[in-house]
Amino acid sequence: MVLALLLKSLLGALAVLLISLLSRTRNYYIAGLVPLFPTFALIAHYIVGSERGPAALKTTLLFGMWSLLPYFLYLFTLYCLVERLRLPWALAAATASWGLAALVLILAWSRWHA
């Protein structure tokens, strides 16, 4: 258990290090791709697929596709506000927009797939 936590912590630290290093290169924008590596998605898909079967996995995958909308709204909000507000406020507003969009998605999904 402790070894698994240590390994996860090291992977997180490696991701932060990679983001930091990439942000200092000529291709700094690639740093935005690193956090999108599907580490947790792989784990979730394996667990759902092995414990609940292909039908549940397909539902999870479809929900995952729809969950890109809140992330898009986060990016779009931050893009629009980053030059208008101080960075912490722009990040907070973008995070709030993600939270609201995620809530709407969850509520809508619950109604459509109950």
C-alpha positions in Angstrom: 0.0 0.0 0.0 2.7 2.5 1.0 4.8 1.5 -2.1 1.8 2.1 -4.4 1.3 5.6 -2.9 5.0 6.3 -3.3 4.9 5.2 -6.9 1.8 7.4 -7.6 3.5 10.4 -5.9 6.6 9.9 -8.0 4.6 9.7 -11.2 2.9 13.0 -10.2 6.2 14.6 -9.5 7.5 13.4 -12.8 4.6 14.9 -14.6 5.2 18.3 -12.8 8.9 18.1 -13.7 8.1 17.3 -17.3 5.6 20.2 -17.5 8.1 22.6 -15.9 10.9 21.5 -18.3 8.6 21.7 -21.4 7.4 25.2 -20.4 10.9 26.5 -20.7 11.5 25.2 -24.2 10.7 26.7 -27.6 7.7 24.4 -27.8 6.3 25.5 -24.4 2.7 24.8 -25.5 3.4 21.1 -25.4 3.4 21.4 -21.6 -0.4 21.7 -21.9 -0.6 18.2 -23.4 1.2 16.4 -20.5 -1.7 16.7 -17.9 -4.0 15.2 -20.5 -2.2 11.9 -20.7 -5.0 9.5 -19.7 -3.4 8.0 -16.6 -6.5 8.0 -14.5 -8.7 7.2 -17.4 -6.7 4.1 -18.1 -7.2 3.0 -14.5 -10.9 3.9 -14.5 -11.6 2.2 -17.8 -9.8 -1.0 -16.7 -11.7 -1.1 -13.4 -15.1 -0.4 -15.0 -14.4 -2.8 -18.0 -13.2 -5.6 -15.8 -15.8 -5.3 -13.0 -18.9 -4.1 -14.9 -18.3 -5.3 -18.5 -18.3 -3.8 -22.0 -21.7 -2.1 -21.8 -20.8 -0.2 -18.6 -17.4 0.7 -20.1 -19.1 2.0 -23.3 -21.4 4.2 -21.1 -18.3 5.4 -19.2 -16.5 6.2 -22.4 -19.5 8.1 -23.8 -19.7 10.1 -20.6 -15.9 10.8 -20.9 -16.4 12.2 -24.3 -19.1 14.5 -23.1 -16.9 15.5 -20.2 -14.6 17.2 -22.6 -17.1 20.1 -22.8 -16.5 21.3 -19.3 -12.7 21.2 -20.0 -13.2 23.1 -23.2 -15.2 25.7 -21.3 -12.4 26.0 -18.8 -9.8 26.5 -21.5 -12.1 29.0 -23.4 -12.8 31.0 -20.2 -9.1 31.2 -19.3 -8.2 32.1 -22.9 -10.7 35.0 -22.8 -9.8 36.2 -19.3 -6.0 35.7 -19.1 -5.2 39.2 -20.4 -8.1 40.9 -18.6 -7.7 39.7 -15.1 -4.8 38.8 -12.8 -3.8 35.2 -13.4 -5.2 33.8 -10.1 -8.6 35.4 -10.8 -8.6 34.2 -14.3 -7.8 30.7 -13.1 -10.4 30.9 -10.4 -13.1 32.0 -12.9 -12.1 29.3 -15.4 -12.2 26.7 -12.7 -15.7 27.9 -11.6 -16.9 27.7 -15.2 -15.6 24.1 -15.3 -17.4 23.3 -12.1 -20.7 24.7 -13.3 -20.4 23.0 -16.6 -19.5 19.7 -14.9 -22.6 20.1 -12.6 -24.8 20.7 -15.6 -23.4 17.7 -17.4 -23.9 15.4 -14.4 -27.4 16.6 -13.9 -28.3 16.2 -17.5 -26.6 12.8 -17.8 -28.5 11.6 -14.7 -31.8 12.5 -16.4 -30.9 11.0 -19.8 -29.3 7.8 -18.6 -31.2 7.0 -15.4 
